[in-house]
Amino acid sequence: MKMIEIWIRKLLLNSFLFFRSNSKNKNAGAKIPVYGNVLVIRLNRIGDALVTTPLIRLLKNVNEYKVFVLADRKNSFIFNGNKDISKVIVFEKGIGGFKQINRIIRENNIKIVVDSHDDVSTTVSFLVALAKVSVKVGFAKGNDKIYTHLVEKPDPKNVHVIERVASLISPFDKNKPQNLKVIYNLTDNSDNIAEKFLHEHNLKSSFLIGINISAGSDARFWGVSNYQRIIMDMEHSGANVFLLAHEKDREKAENISGGKLQIFCHPDLNVFAAIVSKLDLLFSPDTSIVHIAAAYRIPVFGLYVQFNTDNLPWFPYNSLHEYVLTKEPTLENVGYEIVAQKFFEFMGKI
């Protein structure tokens, strides 16, 4: 059913683009004038939101624009508390969301819309097309007609996703972006919960390693016995170790722990992020948590699956990290020895 829905959306978008006149005007590609407020559209997942925060800072600083963000209900909290953002608006799914776009534009004096997605989204394409603004910025990716200012998408095989998204600043500022950094703000309450957990279990008494086992997919679960072996060797090195897991993975965490290791589960990702910010080292499969670690300059050792793609994995950006990568669809055949060797070499550099 989902595949049929996707096919229908693509058919509607292609039909819409075929009959639509080109939005590009004679000034397309020229430097955008300094006026009005900017709406950045960033729907989809948590990781997508995190890697968009450097672009938002660039927009805020380049001309002192006021930046507004239209986000998904699932990722909007990532932008909360971000001082670069004047307002976070949650997209309403369905017809109401498409009616919502021009109300947002009117009420917030939006003059510029930036589509921060580097792949074609049917929903976002319609939103941009319907937006009554004179400047629309986006990547050249097949729906070019809806934009007034196109940016050539950097090669995903060679350019990190954060640099790709940040390149959308080029119509505003021709200089190459510098000092890019993921921005994520913790609440005081989440910080207090994290501190209490670490204090109650005396976990900050020595080098602290957090092992996150959750990545939203069993394909990126390394296996109970592998985690048990690496934990034993970590503890022999003198480190304090504990497990981090999503609530749905609690049983896996308990199997790994065997009642011998502290487990941190919390439904609020903000609290999860606060714990990560207190670590000396994060061990994790590829997931949004590695970008939060990068925001706080926490070293990361990652386990990555790069199956059926040559695109550069979403490594922690501009932050100390090491990784093991497999071209297979899961982590199942990633051997303990290669992980242990690379991990302890990395740990010795911290």
Phi, psi and omega in degrees: 000320180297319180296322178295318179299316179297317180298317180295319179298316180295320179298315179297317181294315180297321178294318179298314182292325181298319184268353184278139174286156183289130179280343182294132179248183185294343179264004181302133181093344178284160179297136183285133180293158182273095176195157172072179179255160185247135173250117175262126179261123179216090178267192176081227198265173180297314180300321178300320179294316182299317184284354177269343185297326176296322177298317181300319178296319178300316179297320180296323187272331190294318180225017183057038174294155164270127185253128176248149182234129171260113188238167175279154177301330183282338184238000186299328183296337178301327184272347182296136179082359179282116185289348177281349187249127179284325181199140174254127182243130181270127181291132176270120180291151179094191182302325182302326180294323180287327174289332185292328192300315183281336171294318176299316181297315181294312187291335184245013177053044180284130178244343184227133174244132178242119174272108186272002180282135179263004169238159181289126173245125180301314181300310183294323179300316178295320179300313181295316181299322182280342184295127181269074176225161184271344182234123179228120186247136177192170178284148170287108186210020176112343176245037191302331185301334187278350184256150171267333181230113181262143175240129176293128183285124176301153184297116181293347178283339186235346186242129181299147183303324180294320177291325177298308181297319181296337180294347176294352176285345189302324176293338180269326185210118184284346179290144178294130181302139180238157172053046179289141183207135173294138181241124178213127185252126178277149172275156179300322182295316180294322178297319180294320179297318180296314180298320180297316180299313182294322180291315182298329183254011175052046186270348182264012184287341176210185182310125190251120177247126173257129178252108176272124181258355186260134178215016176080359182205138177295340179298335182252024173262126190278345178108142185301310185295323178297315179296319180299318180294316182292325178296315180302316180289326176297315181294325177295335179279356177099004182275153166272134185230140171214165184259142171244137181205149170292153183305324181292343179256015183300319181299319177298317180297319179293324176295321178292316184291319185059028180078006184256352188228143176291142178238131177249115173236136177206136183289341183266115181297334178297321177289319176303316180295323179297320176298315181300322182293345181264354185284160167266337181198135176250131173250121189201149165288171180296116179196173184299336182301329181295331179284328174292320175302317179298324179299330181253014177057038176271123178302143183232133166251119188244151173248118189240139172254123179237066185269131173059032176204151173251004180295145179298128178299160181277071178292159171303135186263134174054038182212148184299126179202160173216163186201161166241134185235137175241145176270357178279166185287345180221173177273003189306320185260013176282112188288150181298318188299314181293322178294312182298317181299311181291323181296310185288332171296317178295313181302324180292344179270350184275000000 
